[in-house]
């Protein structure tokens, strides 16, 4: 029996799912894989194998000597490159395609003040796109770090943020790029955002000298200074881009 060829639409929503679930949960029993298989009219085995094919292209997994499937198709490479050349466009497109195939409508107003949301036009579309992409970014970053703070290991979802390394307003091209993200708890997210801590290109925590004057403050020592020099927990995929870390070190970090 001839195998059914994967269409571009099927591949982009498969990659969408690849971004959202930890590598260790790519298997046929995963409810998300079963759900997508039903939507696509394919078997869970076919979907999980396709996600494993995407994994073979991920540099972060190779760095940790973790490998996906050994063989794949040209289509997977093309979709990988398409996403990585324009995360904002492909993230939004994949979410829209997924909702259409599932027969559901995306809640376009979730997280947006409905009184301030324009009823129609480009301004409304722009706000909706931002909201959908922000959600995709959060899910992709948290999945990459197995929903654990990369500094402390804290894993209470309500206390975790997908933190931009290079700020949202400073780099429109990489707003949705998971390699521009870190999974941080709310305290370290705020400290990172304000430049009181940074992550070096070697993936070590570095605290600002500004904090030294609080050395007698036990909470500052326990929650901030105590992590100085420690290596973060690296993600299973989408390793933080060194150029983004260098930007944060140079332009945001308070030396």
N, C-alpha and C positions, 0 to 999 in steps of 0.2 A: 504493500500500500504506500503510495507516494505521500510524503510529508507535506502538510499545508505550509506554504511560505508565509513568513511573518511580514505583515505590512508595516509601513513606516509608522502608522498610528498605533499599531500594537506594540511596536518596539519602544516608542517614546513613553507609553504608559507603563511598560514593563520596567524601563529605566527609572521612571518616577517611583515605582515601588521599590526598586533596588536601593534608591536613595533613602527610603523611609524606614527600612527594617534593618536591624543589626545583621552583620554577615553571618553570625552564628545561628540566626533564626531563618536562614534560607533553606527550607525543607518542605516536603509535601504536606506535612501536618499543620503548617502555619495557617491560621484562619485567613490572613490577608492574601496569601498565595492561593488558597482555595477559592476565595471570593473573586479574585482577578481571573482565575482559570474559568470560573463559571461565566463571567462577563464576556470573556474572549471565546468561549466555546472550545476550550482546550483542557488538557489534563493538568492537575497540580504538578505532576512530574515535568511536563513540558515547560511550565512557567518557572518552576524552581531551577531547572536546567538553564533556561535563558538568563535568569538572574546570575547564576554561577558563571555564565559566559561573560557577562559584563564585569564580574569580579576579576577575571583574568587580566583586565585592562587597567586595574586600579593600582597606581604606584604605591599607595599607602599600604596595601596588603602585601605587595612584593617586598617592601621595606621590612615588614615583620615576618617575612618568609612564610606568608600565608598565600595560597594560590587557589584560584577558582578552577573552572573547567580548563582543560588543556587545549581544547579546540573550540572554535567559534566561527562566526560568519562575518563577511565584509559589512553587512548591515549593522551589526553591533558596534563595529569600529566607527562607522559613519555617524551613528546616533551619539556615541560617546563624544566624538569630536564636535558634533553640532551643539550638544549641551554645553560643552566646555568653551565654545566660542561665543555663546550667548545664553547664559543661564536664565536671565530675566525673561526672554522670549519663550524659550523651550519649557521652562517651569510652568508658565501660565498656559501655554498651549497644551501641555500634557494634562494639566488639571481640567481644562475645558473638554478635551477629548474623552477623558475618563468619565466625567459626569454625563456626557452625551451617550456613551456606550452603556453606561449603567442605568440610563433612563432617569437620572436624577438632575436636579437643578442646583448648582452651587449657591450656597447662601451668601450672596454678594454683599450683604449689608452687615455680616457678622464682624464685630469689632469696630464698626464705624458709627459715629453719631448720625442717626438717620435724619435728624432735623437739619443737619448741615450738608447732607449728601444731595448733590444735584439730581433732579429727576431723570435727566438724560444728557447726552452729549459727551464730548471728549473728556471733560473734567470728571464726570462720573466714572467713565471707563477707566481713567487713570487711577482713581482712588480704589476702585474694585481690584484692578490688576495689582496694585501695591499690597492690598490686604491679602490677596490670595498668595502672592509670592512671599510675603513675610511669613505666612503659615507654612509654606513649603520649606523655606529656609530653616525655620525652627525645627521642623520634623526631621529634616535631613541632618542637621548638626547634632541634635540630641541622639539620633539613631547611630551616627558615626562614633559617638562617645559612649554608646550603650546606656544613655540616660544617666551618666555620672559626671559630676563636676571634675574637670581634668586636673584641678589643683588639689582638692580635698577628698574626692571620691564620694561626696554626698550624692545620694540618689533619690531624694524626694522630689518628684516632678514639679510640684508647686513652687519649689525653691530654685529651680533651674532656669537659666536663660540661654538663648543662642546669641552670643555676643559677637558683634562685628569687630574684627581686628582693625581694618581700615574703615573708618566711620561711614555710615550710610550716605551722609551728605557730601563726602569727599570723593567717592568713587561710585558713580552711577552704574558703571559696567559690571562691577563685582558685588553689587548689593545682594544678589541671591546665590552667589558662588559659595558653596559649603566650605571651600578652602579659605574663605575669608571669615570663618566662624570658629568660635571656641564654646564649649559647653561649660558655663560657670555658674556657681551659686550666686544668689542675688547680691551678697556682700562683695564678693570678688568681681562680679560683673560691674558694680558701681566703681570699685577701686580701679579696675582696668580702664573703664570708660573715662575716668577723671585723671588717669595717668599716675596714680599712686603705686601701681604695680605694672609690670610689663612681662612679656614672654620673649626671651632672647631667641635669636636664630638657631641656637642649640637646644631650644625647647625647655629652658630653665626659667623659673620664676625669679624676677629681680624686683626688689622693693625700692621705692624712692627714698632718698636721703631725708626728704621732708618728714618721713615717719620716725626717723631716729630720735627726734625730740620727745617722742611718746614712749620711749623705751621702758619707762617705769609704769606704764599703763598695761596691766596684765592682758586685757582683751586684745590690745594692739599686738602684743607679742604672740599671743596664742593664735589669732586669726590672720595676721598679716606678716609681721617680721619673722615669725617662726617658719614660714614657707620659703624664705629667701634662699635662693640657690638650689632649690629642689626641682627635679625634672617633672614635668607634667605627664599625665597619662595620655599617651598618643592615641589618636582615633583609629578605629579599624579600617576606615576609609577616609578619603579627602584630607590628607595631611595638610596642616596649615601652611600656606604659601610663605616661603622665606621672605619674599619681597614685601608682603603685607606686615610681617612681624618687624622688619627693618623700618618700615614707615612708622609703625606705632612707637618703636624705640626712639626714633629721631624726632618725631613731631608731636607726640602726645605724652610720652613718659616724662615725669617731673624728675630731672636728674638731681 
